Amino acid sequence: MPKHIELIARGIIIRDQRLLVCIVSGGYCYLPGGHIEFGESAEVALKRELVEECGQKIDVGDLLACHEHTFHATKSHHELNLTFRCRLLNPRAVIVSREPEVTFAWLNRKELKAADLRPAAMKHWLHKVWKTLLSNRPLHPAWIPQTPSH
């Protein structure tokens, strides 16, 4: 199989001062979202992924960060993540995973600090901009440099 760079749209969804994350059976977590298909916009991909993952519709807002990340799981991966501020259309929705290997959780800042959120550089950036995210003030899009993989 030829190697390629995976383009992924991710969402930052905050409710009651908590961030929505996906947790996999290995215990680590990541921001919700997924792969952008050929010919699909990042916004459309993110909306599609949230419906597929948990049945929820979202509004996609500003691009907040772009992050490059490489890691090895069962194969080597090279990702470019586009991360957007998002809002649930049903703000009180109970988020239930439609994927058996993934659960969702709402993490406050303290819980996020203790969590194994990947990539680590994204976790660090989230801590840096946490108060701005909670206030819903604008952020200049950030480039988050690649860090060593897990």
OpenMM code with the backbone's topology and positions (N, CA, C; nanometers):
from openmm import Vec3, app, unit

residues = "MET PRO LYS HIS ILE GLU LEU ILE ALA ARG GLY ILE ILE ILE ARG ASP GLN ARG LEU LEU VAL CYS ILE VAL SER GLY GLY TYR CYS TYR LEU PRO GLY GLY HIS ILE GLU PHE GLY GLU SER ALA GLU VAL ALA LEU LYS ARG GLU LEU VAL GLU GLU CYS GLY GLN LYS ILE ASP VAL GLY ASP LEU LEU ALA CYS HIS GLU HIS THR PHE HIS ALA THR LYS SER HIS HIS GLU LEU ASN LEU THR PHE ARG CYS ARG LEU LEU ASN PRO ARG ALA VAL ILE VAL SER ARG GLU PRO GLU VAL THR PHE ALA TRP LEU ASN ARG LYS GLU LEU LYS ALA ALA ASP LEU ARG PRO ALA ALA MET LYS HIS TRP LEU HIS LYS VAL TRP LYS THR LEU LEU SER ASN ARG PRO LEU HIS PRO ALA TRP ILE PRO GLN THR PRO SER HIS".split()
positions = [
    Vec3(0.0844, -0.1181, 0.0000),
    Vec3(0.0000, 0.0000, 0.0000),
    Vec3(0.0888, 0.1242, 0.0000),
    Vec3(0.0623, 0.2197, -0.0882),
    Vec3(0.1449, 0.3403, -0.0921),
    Vec3(0.1241, 0.4246, 0.0340),
    Vec3(0.2312, 0.4897, 0.0749),
    Vec3(0.2216, 0.5778, 0.1908),
    Vec3(0.1596, 0.7101, 0.1482),
    Vec3(0.0821, 0.7689, 0.2386),
    Vec3(0.0190, 0.8957, 0.2097),
    Vec3(-0.0038, 0.9721, 0.3398),
    Vec3(-0.0305, 1.0984, 0.3253),
    Vec3(-0.0626, 1.1819, 0.4412),
    Vec3(-0.2136, 1.1811, 0.4585),
    Vec3(-0.2582, 1.1523, 0.5796),
    Vec3(-0.4011, 1.1498, 0.6111),
    Vec3(-0.4443, 1.2901, 0.6521),
    Vec3(-0.5498, 1.3392, 0.5898),
    Vec3(-0.6046, 1.4704, 0.6229),
    Vec3(-0.7283, 1.4488, 0.7090),
    Vec3(-0.7265, 1.5075, 0.8290),
    Vec3(-0.8300, 1.4809, 0.9284),
    Vec3(-0.8899, 1.6121, 0.9780),
    Vec3(-1.0217, 1.6146, 0.9910),
    Vec3(-1.0924, 1.7289, 1.0493),
    Vec3(-1.1332, 1.6907, 1.1912),
    Vec3(-1.1009, 1.7745, 1.2866),
    Vec3(-1.1328, 1.7489, 1.4276),
    Vec3(-1.2090, 1.8678, 1.4841),
    Vec3(-1.2874, 1.8408, 1.5884),
    Vec3(-1.3673, 1.9456, 1.6482),
    Vec3(-1.3378, 1.9669, 1.7948),
    Vec3(-1.3373, 2.0927, 1.8341),
    Vec3(-1.3311, 2.1299, 1.9748),
    Vec3(-1.4729, 2.1691, 2.0126),
    Vec3(-1.5343, 2.0850, 2.0953),
    Vec3(-1.6714, 2.1061, 2.1405),
    Vec3(-1.6664, 2.1188, 2.2922),
    Vec3(-1.7096, 2.2339, 2.3415),
    Vec3(-1.7061, 2.2588, 2.4860),
    Vec3(-1.8476, 2.2830, 2.5355),
    Vec3(-1.8791, 2.2173, 2.6474),
    Vec3(-2.0093, 2.2349, 2.7130),
    Vec3(-1.9857, 2.2354, 2.8628),
    Vec3(-2.0405, 2.3326, 2.9312),
    Vec3(-2.0275, 2.3423, 3.0774),
    Vec3(-1.8809, 2.3351, 3.1217),
    Vec3(-1.7941, 2.4063, 3.0497),
    Vec3(-1.6508, 2.4135, 3.0782),
    Vec3(-1.5813, 2.2777, 3.0678),
    Vec3(-1.6358, 2.1899, 2.9835),
    Vec3(-1.5770, 2.0581, 2.9599),
    Vec3(-1.5604, 2.0355, 2.8106),
    Vec3(-1.4534, 1.9648, 2.7757),
    Vec3(-1.4190, 1.9354, 2.6376),
    Vec3(-1.4625, 1.7936, 2.6023),
    Vec3(-1.5261, 1.7774, 2.4870),
    Vec3(-1.5671, 1.6447, 2.4403),
    Vec3(-1.4478, 1.5737, 2.3783),
    Vec3(-1.4215, 1.4514, 2.4242),
    Vec3(-1.3140, 1.3691, 2.3687),
    Vec3(-1.3657, 1.2289, 2.3396),
    Vec3(-1.2967, 1.1632, 2.2482),
    Vec3(-1.3202, 1.0216, 2.2178),
    Vec3(-1.2150, 0.9417, 2.2939),
    Vec3(-1.2579, 0.8360, 2.3609),
    Vec3(-1.1657, 0.7494, 2.4338),
    Vec3(-1.1705, 0.6114, 2.3694),
    Vec3(-1.0530, 0.5599, 2.3353),
    Vec3(-1.0469, 0.4267, 2.2746),
    Vec3(-1.0135, 0.3236, 2.3813),
    Vec3(-1.0321, 0.1968, 2.3466),
    Vec3(-1.0134, 0.0886, 2.4433),
    Vec3(-0.8725, 0.0866, 2.5022),
    Vec3(-0.7736, 0.1420, 2.4332),
    Vec3(-0.6374, 0.1485, 2.4860),
    Vec3(-0.6207, 0.2515, 2.5953),
    Vec3(-0.7251, 0.3333, 2.6199),
    Vec3(-0.7213, 0.4301, 2.7279),
    Vec3(-0.6829, 0.5709, 2.6869),
    Vec3(-0.6262, 0.5877, 2.5689),
    Vec3(-0.5922, 0.7229, 2.5274),
    Vec3(-0.7137, 0.7891, 2.4627),
    Vec3(-0.7073, 0.9202, 2.4451),
    Vec3(-0.8210, 0.9916, 2.3866),
    Vec3(-0.7721, 1.0907, 2.2819),
    Vec3(-0.8674, 1.1414, 2.2048),
    Vec3(-0.8392, 1.2363, 2.0990),
    Vec3(-0.9655, 1.3188, 2.0740),
    Vec3(-0.9502, 1.4252, 1.9996),
    Vec3(-1.0649, 1.5088, 1.9673),
    Vec3(-1.1523, 1.4383, 1.8642),
    Vec3(-1.2843, 1.4560, 1.8721),
    Vec3(-1.3723, 1.3906, 1.7757),
    Vec3(-1.3497, 1.4424, 1.6342),
    Vec3(-1.3778, 1.3572, 1.5378),
    Vec3(-1.3626, 1.3917, 1.3973),
    Vec3(-1.3108, 1.2731, 1.3206),
    Vec3(-1.2614, 1.2981, 1.2017),
    Vec3(-1.2100, 1.1887, 1.1221),
    Vec3(-1.1608, 1.2329, 0.9862),
    Vec3(-1.1347, 1.1336, 0.9030),
    Vec3(-1.0730, 1.1551, 0.7727),
    Vec3(-1.1608, 1.2358, 0.6773),
    Vec3(-1.0951, 1.3236, 0.6045),
    Vec3(-1.1595, 1.3994, 0.4978),
    Vec3(-1.1472, 1.3155, 0.3710),
    Vec3(-1.2595, 1.2884, 0.3095),
    Vec3(-1.2611, 1.2095, 0.1862),
    Vec3(-1.2261, 1.2986, 0.0678),
    Vec3(-1.1731, 1.2374, -0.0387),
    Vec3(-1.1378, 1.3114, -0.1595),
    Vec3(-1.2610, 1.3868, -0.2104),
    Vec3(-1.2437, 1.5163, -0.2368),
    Vec3(-1.3521, 1.5990, -0.2879),
    Vec3(-1.4441, 1.6552, -0.1817),
    Vec3(-1.4209, 1.6229, -0.0566),
    Vec3(-1.5056, 1.6657, 0.0547),
    Vec3(-1.4374, 1.7815, 0.1270),
    Vec3(-1.5125, 1.8816, 0.1669),
    Vec3(-1.4537, 1.9898, 0.2458),
    Vec3(-1.4316, 1.9428, 0.3892),
    Vec3(-1.3420, 2.0112, 0.4597),
    Vec3(-1.3164, 1.9774, 0.5999),
    Vec3(-1.4431, 1.9933, 0.6831),
    Vec3(-1.5209, 2.0986, 0.6568),
    Vec3(-1.6448, 2.1218, 0.7314),
    Vec3(-1.7439, 2.0083, 0.7101),
    Vec3(-1.7635, 1.9682, 0.5853),
    Vec3(-1.8566, 1.8588, 0.5556),
    Vec3(-1.8080, 1.7295, 0.6187),
    Vec3(-1.6774, 1.7038, 0.6123),
    Vec3(-1.6211, 1.5823, 0.6714),
    Vec3(-1.6448, 1.5786, 0.8219),
    Vec3(-1.6227, 1.6902, 0.8885),
    Vec3(-1.6403, 1.6953, 1.0335),
    Vec3(-1.7863, 1.6733, 1.0717),
    Vec3(-1.8756, 1.7353, 0.9990),
    Vec3(-2.0182, 1.7145, 1.0248),
    Vec3(-2.0557, 1.5679, 1.0027),
    Vec3(-2.0073, 1.5088, 0.8948),
    Vec3(-2.0365, 1.3685, 0.8651),
    Vec3(-1.9810, 1.2764, 0.9739),
    Vec3(-1.8585, 1.3013, 1.0145),
    Vec3(-1.7946, 1.2157, 1.1158),
    Vec3(-1.8700, 1.2191, 1.2490),
    Vec3(-1.9163, 1.3362, 1.2911),
    Vec3(-1.9895, 1.3438, 1.4185),
    Vec3(-2.1218, 1.2692, 1.4112),
    Vec3(-2.1886, 1.2755, 1.2975),
    Vec3(-2.3119, 1.1983, 1.2816),
    Vec3(-2.2789, 1.0491, 1.2841),
    Vec3(-2.1728, 1.0081, 1.2131),
    Vec3(-2.1346, 0.8669, 1.2109),
    Vec3(-2.0907, 0.8178, 1.3481),
    Vec3(-2.0142, 0.8992, 1.4212),
    Vec3(-1.9582, 0.8575, 1.5492),
    Vec3(-2.0593, 0.8564, 1.6627),
    Vec3(-2.1495, 0.9572, 1.6640),
    Vec3(-2.2396, 0.9667, 1.7794),
    Vec3(-2.3795, 1.0168, 1.7458),
    Vec3(-2.4100, 1.0329, 1.6177),
    Vec3(-2.5444, 1.0725, 1.5788),
    Vec3(-2.5778, 1.2180, 1.6025),
    Vec3(-2.4776, 1.3018, 1.6281),
    Vec3(-2.5040, 1.4421, 1.6599),
    Vec3(-2.4694, 1.5340, 1.5443),
    Vec3(-2.5534, 1.6353, 1.5242),
    Vec3(-2.5286, 1.7380, 1.4237),
    Vec3(-2.4592, 1.8556, 1.4910),
    Vec3(-2.3672, 1.9164, 1.4165),
    Vec3(-2.2897, 2.0280, 1.4697),
    Vec3(-2.2856, 2.1427, 1.3707),
    Vec3(-2.2564, 2.2618, 1.4244),
    Vec3(-2.2143, 2.3758, 1.3444),
    Vec3(-2.0632, 2.3784, 1.3537),
    Vec3(-1.9972, 2.4015, 1.2426),
    Vec3(-1.8518, 2.4111, 1.2401),
    Vec3(-1.8146, 2.5578, 1.2284),
    Vec3(-1.7329, 2.6032, 1.3218),
    Vec3(-1.6917, 2.7426, 1.3244),
    Vec3(-1.5513, 2.7622, 1.2708),
    Vec3(-1.4781, 2.8501, 1.3372),
    Vec3(-1.3454, 2.8903, 1.2925),
    Vec3(-1.2428, 2.7784, 1.3029),
    Vec3(-1.1481, 2.7813, 1.2094),
    Vec3(-1.0299, 2.6965, 1.2195),
    Vec3(-0.9465, 2.7493, 1.3358),
    Vec3(-0.9145, 2.6627, 1.4316),
    Vec3(-0.8383, 2.7051, 1.5487),
    Vec3(-0.6930, 2.6611, 1.5423),
    Vec3(-0.6686, 2.5444, 1.4833),
    Vec3(-0.5319, 2.4930, 1.4832),
    Vec3(-0.5121, 2.3924, 1.3710),
    Vec3(-0.3882, 2.3831, 1.3292),
    Vec3(-0.3465, 2.2807, 1.2341),
    Vec3(-0.2271, 2.2103, 1.2977),
    Vec3(-0.2288, 2.0779, 1.2950),
    Vec3(-0.1246, 2.0021, 1.3617),
    Vec3(-0.0797, 1.8852, 1.2766),
    Vec3(0.0502, 1.8704, 1.2620),
    Vec3(0.1074, 1.7566, 1.1914),
    Vec3(0.1520, 1.6543, 1.2953),
    Vec3(0.1260, 1.5271, 1.2656),
    Vec3(0.1555, 1.4230, 1.3644),
    Vec3(0.1894, 1.2925, 1.2931),
    Vec3(0.2961, 1.2282, 1.3357),
    Vec3(0.3292, 1.0950, 1.2846),
    Vec3(0.3332, 0.9991, 1.4021),
    Vec3(0.2905, 0.8759, 1.3784),
    Vec3(0.2932, 0.7734, 1.4823),
    Vec3(0.2849, 0.6370, 1.4162),
    Vec3(0.3134, 0.5341, 1.4945),
    Vec3(0.3031, 0.3978, 1.4443),
    Vec3(0.2072, 0.3202, 1.5342),
    Vec3(0.1042, 0.2649, 1.4742),
    Vec3(0.0126, 0.1731, 1.5440),
    Vec3(0.0355, 0.0383, 1.4769),
    Vec3(-0.0622, -0.0150, 1.4080),
    Vec3(-0.0391, -0.1373, 1.3313),
    Vec3(0.0361, -0.1063, 1.2029),
    Vec3(0.0375, 0.0226, 1.1648),
    Vec3(0.1149, 0.0713, 1.0512),
    Vec3(0.1569, 0.2143, 1.0818),
    Vec3(0.2456, 0.2678, 1.0007),
    Vec3(0.2889, 0.4066, 1.0196),
    Vec3(0.1821, 0.5019, 0.9668),
    Vec3(0.1624, 0.6108, 1.0402),
    Vec3(0.0650, 0.7129, 1.0031),
    Vec3(0.1333, 0.8488, 0.9986),
    Vec3(0.0889, 0.9310, 0.9078),
    Vec3(0.1320, 1.0704, 0.8999),
    Vec3(0.0035, 1.1502, 0.8781),
    Vec3(-0.0338, 1.2293, 0.9793),
    Vec3(-0.1604, 1.3028, 0.9766),
    Vec3(-0.1370, 1.4531, 0.9709),
    Vec3(-0.2291, 1.5190, 0.9055),
    Vec3(-0.2417, 1.6627, 0.9135),
    Vec3(-0.3826, 1.6877, 0.9651),
    Vec3(-0.3924, 1.7390, 1.0879),
    Vec3(-0.5209, 1.7600, 1.1551),
    Vec3(-0.5615, 1.9065, 1.1466),
    Vec3(-0.6812, 1.9312, 1.0959),
    Vec3(-0.7408, 2.0639, 1.0936),
    Vec3(-0.8455, 2.0674, 1.2046),
    Vec3(-0.8261, 2.1536, 1.3022),
    Vec3(-0.9106, 2.1539, 1.4216),
    Vec3(-0.9947, 2.2804, 1.4270),
    Vec3(-1.1259, 2.2601, 1.4392),
    Vec3(-1.2231, 2.3690, 1.4329),
    Vec3(-1.3000, 2.3813, 1.5642),
    Vec3(-1.3424, 2.5044, 1.5929),
    Vec3(-1.4359, 2.5265, 1.7030),
    Vec3(-1.5730, 2.4812, 1.6531),
    Vec3(-1.6426, 2.4007, 1.7318),
    Vec3(-1.7730, 2.3477, 1.6904),
    Vec3(-1.8761, 2.3675, 1.8005),
    Vec3(-2.0028, 2.3559, 1.7594),
    Vec3(-2.1136, 2.3691, 1.8532),
    Vec3(-2.2158, 2.2612, 1.8204),
    Vec3(-2.2599, 2.1898, 1.9234),
    Vec3(-2.3665, 2.0909, 1.9050),
    Vec3(-2.4967, 2.1642, 1.8735),
    Vec3(-2.5705, 2.1169, 1.7745),
    Vec3(-2.7001, 2.1784, 1.7446),
    Vec3(-2.8002, 2.1503, 1.8560),
    Vec3(-2.7855, 2.0358, 1.9228),
    Vec3(-2.8647, 2.0049, 2.0411),
    Vec3(-2.7695, 2.0126, 2.1603),
    Vec3(-2.7582, 2.1299, 2.2244),
    Vec3(-2.6558, 2.1491, 2.3275),
    Vec3(-2.6687, 2.0593, 2.4497),
    Vec3(-2.7833, 1.9998, 2.4735),
    Vec3(-2.8013, 1.9128, 2.5905),
    Vec3(-2.8020, 1.7645, 2.5528),
    Vec3(-2.7652, 1.7343, 2.4308),
    Vec3(-2.7672, 1.5956, 2.3838),
    Vec3(-2.6770, 1.5063, 2.4692),
    Vec3(-2.7245, 1.3855, 2.4923),
    Vec3(-2.6415, 1.2826, 2.5557),
    Vec3(-2.5592, 1.2205, 2.4430),
    Vec3(-2.4276, 1.2234, 2.4578),
    Vec3(-2.3382, 1.1757, 2.3522),
    Vec3(-2.3079, 1.0282, 2.3765),
    Vec3(-2.3539, 0.9445, 2.2846),
    Vec3(-2.3339, 0.8003, 2.2940),
    Vec3(-2.2663, 0.7539, 2.1655),
    Vec3(-2.1599, 0.6778, 2.1803),
    Vec3(-2.0838, 0.6313, 2.0648),
    Vec3(-2.1612, 0.5280, 1.9843),
    Vec3(-2.1480, 0.5378, 1.8536),
    Vec3(-2.2022, 0.4370, 1.7628),
    Vec3(-2.0938, 0.3382, 1.7216),
    Vec3(-1.9734, 0.3550, 1.7755),
    Vec3(-1.8602, 0.2685, 1.7429),
    Vec3(-1.8209, 0.1914, 1.8687),
    Vec3(-1.8191, 0.0584, 1.8623),
    Vec3(-1.7974, -0.0215, 1.9832),
    Vec3(-1.6630, 0.0005, 2.0527),
    Vec3(-1.5605, 0.0404, 1.9788),
    Vec3(-1.4282, 0.0569, 2.0393),
    Vec3(-1.4035, 0.1982, 2.0926),
    Vec3(-1.5043, 0.2852, 2.0816),
    Vec3(-1.4885, 0.4247, 2.1227),
    Vec3(-1.6000, 0.4642, 2.2186),
    Vec3(-1.5629, 0.5396, 2.3227),
    Vec3(-1.6615, 0.6024, 2.4103),
    Vec3(-1.6328, 0.7527, 2.4092),
    Vec3(-1.7288, 0.8307, 2.4546),
    Vec3(-1.7114, 0.9744, 2.4624),
    Vec3(-1.7114, 1.0163, 2.6080),
    Vec3(-1.6384, 1.1235, 2.6367),
    Vec3(-1.6362, 1.1793, 2.7721),
    Vec3(-1.6210, 1.3300, 2.7626),
    Vec3(-1.6735, 1.3975, 2.8640),
    Vec3(-1.6572, 1.5422, 2.8781),
    Vec3(-1.5529, 1.5648, 2.9860),
    Vec3(-1.4395, 1.6259, 2.9528),
    Vec3(-1.3303, 1.6466, 3.0478),
    Vec3(-1.3163, 1.7936, 3.0841),
    Vec3(-1.3047, 1.8195, 3.2145),
    Vec3(-1.2724, 1.9558, 3.2558),
    Vec3(-1.1207, 1.9737, 3.2443),
    Vec3(-1.0727, 2.0913, 3.2749),
    Vec3(-0.9288, 2.1196, 3.2557),
    Vec3(-0.8413, 2.0267, 3.3389),
    Vec3(-0.8807, 2.0004, 3.4611),
    Vec3(-0.8014, 1.9136, 3.5484),
    Vec3(-0.7998, 1.7700, 3.4935),
    Vec3(-0.9149, 1.7217, 3.4491),
    Vec3(-0.9230, 1.5874, 3.3920),
    Vec3(-0.8437, 1.5782, 3.2616),
    Vec3(-0.8485, 1.6853, 3.1829),
    Vec3(-0.7718, 1.6883, 3.0589),
    Vec3(-0.6227, 1.6796, 3.0873),
    Vec3(-0.5792, 1.7482, 3.1914),
    Vec3(-0.4369, 1.7446, 3.2275),
    Vec3(-0.3925, 1.6030, 3.2613),
    Vec3(-0.4792, 1.5247, 3.3237),
    Vec3(-0.4452, 1.3871, 3.3624),
    Vec3(-0.4654, 1.2874, 3.2483),
    Vec3(-0.5410, 1.3250, 3.1472),
    Vec3(-0.5755, 1.2319, 3.0388),
    Vec3(-0.4580, 1.2123, 2.9419),
    Vec3(-0.4600, 1.0995, 2.8750),
    Vec3(-0.3619, 1.0701, 2.7704),
    Vec3(-0.4209, 1.1158, 2.6368),
    Vec3(-0.4359, 1.2487, 2.6217),
    Vec3(-0.4896, 1.3040, 2.4981),
    Vec3(-0.3775, 1.3088, 2.3955),
    Vec3(-0.4074, 1.2553, 2.2777),
    Vec3(-0.3079, 1.2510, 2.1709),
    Vec3(-0.3545, 1.3335, 2.0537),
    Vec3(-0.2632, 1.3945, 1.9868),
    Vec3(-0.1211, 1.4051, 2.0155),
    Vec3(-0.0950, 1.4970, 2.1341),
    Vec3(0.0170, 1.4731, 2.2005),
    Vec3(0.0510, 1.5476, 2.3224),
    Vec3(0.0622, 1.6973, 2.2955),
    Vec3(0.1089, 1.7350, 2.1782),
    Vec3(0.1211, 1.8779, 2.1465),
    Vec3(-0.0155, 1.9453, 2.1432),
    Vec3(-0.1184, 1.8735, 2.0997),
    Vec3(-0.2542, 1.9293, 2.1002),
    Vec3(-0.3008, 1.9501, 2.2445),
    Vec3(-0.2724, 1.8531, 2.3295),
    Vec3(-0.3092, 1.8651, 2.4715),
    Vec3(-0.2414, 1.9889, 2.5325),
    Vec3(-0.1144, 2.0074, 2.5036),
    Vec3(-0.0409, 2.1224, 2.5558),
    Vec3(-0.1041, 2.2530, 2.5058),
    Vec3(-0.1360, 2.2587, 2.3760),
    Vec3(-0.1963, 2.3787, 2.3185),
    Vec3(-0.3322, 2.4065, 2.3819),
    Vec3(-0.4132, 2.3028, 2.4028),
    Vec3(-0.5450, 2.3203, 2.4652),
    Vec3(-0.5323, 2.3815, 2.6039),
    Vec3(-0.4328, 2.3373, 2.6810),
    Vec3(-0.4120, 2.3958, 2.8143),
    Vec3(-0.3749, 2.5436, 2.8032),
    Vec3(-0.2954, 2.5761, 2.7032),
    Vec3(-0.2513, 2.7136, 2.6847),
    Vec3(-0.3670, 2.8073, 2.6503),
    Vec3(-0.4633, 2.7603, 2.5729),
    Vec3(-0.5721, 2.8471, 2.5242),
    Vec3(-0.7052, 2.8191, 2.5943),
    Vec3(-0.7033, 2.7405, 2.7011),
    Vec3(-0.8263, 2.6952, 2.7672),
    Vec3(-0.9209, 2.8101, 2.8008),
    Vec3(-0.8706, 2.9136, 2.8657),
    Vec3(-0.9568, 3.0250, 2.9079),
    Vec3(-1.0184, 3.0965, 2.7871),
    Vec3(-0.9425, 3.1098, 2.6805),
    Vec3(-0.9947, 3.1718, 2.5597),
    Vec3(-1.1029, 3.0847, 2.4982),
    Vec3(-1.0820, 2.9535, 2.4976),
    Vec3(-1.1837, 2.8618, 2.4451),
    Vec3(-1.3125, 2.8715, 2.5249),
    Vec3(-1.3007, 2.8750, 2.6569),
    Vec3(-1.4198, 2.8834, 2.7424),
    Vec3(-1.4948, 3.0147, 2.7214),
    Vec3(-1.4223, 3.1205, 2.6961),
    Vec3(-1.4861, 3.2514, 2.6784),
    Vec3(-1.5454, 3.2677, 2.5388),
    Vec3(-1.5121, 3.1754, 2.4503),
    Vec3(-1.5580, 3.1786, 2.3110),
    Vec3(-1.5027, 3.2999, 2.2352),
    Vec3(-1.3948, 3.3590, 2.2883),
    Vec3(-1.3293, 3.4689, 2.2172),
    Vec3(-1.2547, 3.4144, 2.0961),
    Vec3(-1.2342, 3.4978, 1.9950),
    Vec3(-1.1616, 3.4523, 1.8756),
    Vec3(-1.0167, 3.4157, 1.9086),
    Vec3(-0.9659, 3.3209, 1.8332),
    Vec3(-0.8257, 3.2798, 1.8424),
    Vec3(-0.7661, 3.2884, 1.7032),
    Vec3(-0.6422, 3.3302, 1.6950),
    Vec3(-0.5730, 3.3217, 1.5668),
    Vec3(-0.5386, 3.1756, 1.5432),
    Vec3(-0.5607, 3.1247, 1.4223),
    Vec3(-0.5264, 2.9839, 1.3971),
    Vec3(-0.3802, 2.9568, 1.4306),
    Vec3(-0.3567, 2.8455, 1.4951),
    Vec3(-0.2225, 2.8095, 1.5400),
    Vec3(-0.1673, 2.6944, 1.4577),
    Vec3(-0.0378, 2.7001, 1.4319),
    Vec3(0.0332, 2.5861, 1.3762),
    Vec3(0.0976, 2.5166, 1.4951),
    Vec3(0.0615, 2.3904, 1.5171),
    Vec3(0.1178, 2.3142, 1.6293),
    Vec3(0.2189, 2.2178, 1.5693),
    Vec3(0.3469, 2.2401, 1.5957),
    Vec3(0.4510, 2.1584, 1.5330),
    Vec3(0.4425, 2.0106, 1.5718),
    Vec3(0.4974, 1.9300, 1.4851),
    Vec3(0.5006, 1.7862, 1.5083),
    Vec3(0.5841, 1.7543, 1.6305),
    Vec3(0.5404, 1.6556, 1.7073),
    Vec3(0.6130, 1.6113, 1.8246),
    Vec3(0.6420, 1.4628, 1.8088),
    Vec3(0.7340, 1.4092, 1.8878),
    Vec3(0.7590, 1.2652, 1.8789),
    Vec3(0.6318, 1.1861, 1.9034),
    Vec3(0.6174, 1.0742, 1.8379),
    Vec3(0.4948, 0.9945, 1.8467),
    Vec3(0.4948, 0.9042, 1.9679),
    Vec3(0.3735, 0.8539, 1.9972),
    Vec3(0.3548, 0.7529, 2.1019),
    Vec3(0.3871, 0.6183, 2.0444),
] * unit.nanometer
topology = app.Topology()
chain = topology.addChain("A")
for resn in residues:
    res = topology.addResidue(resn, chain)
    for name in ("N", "CA", "C"):
        topology.addAtom(name, app.Element.getBySymbol(name[0]), res)
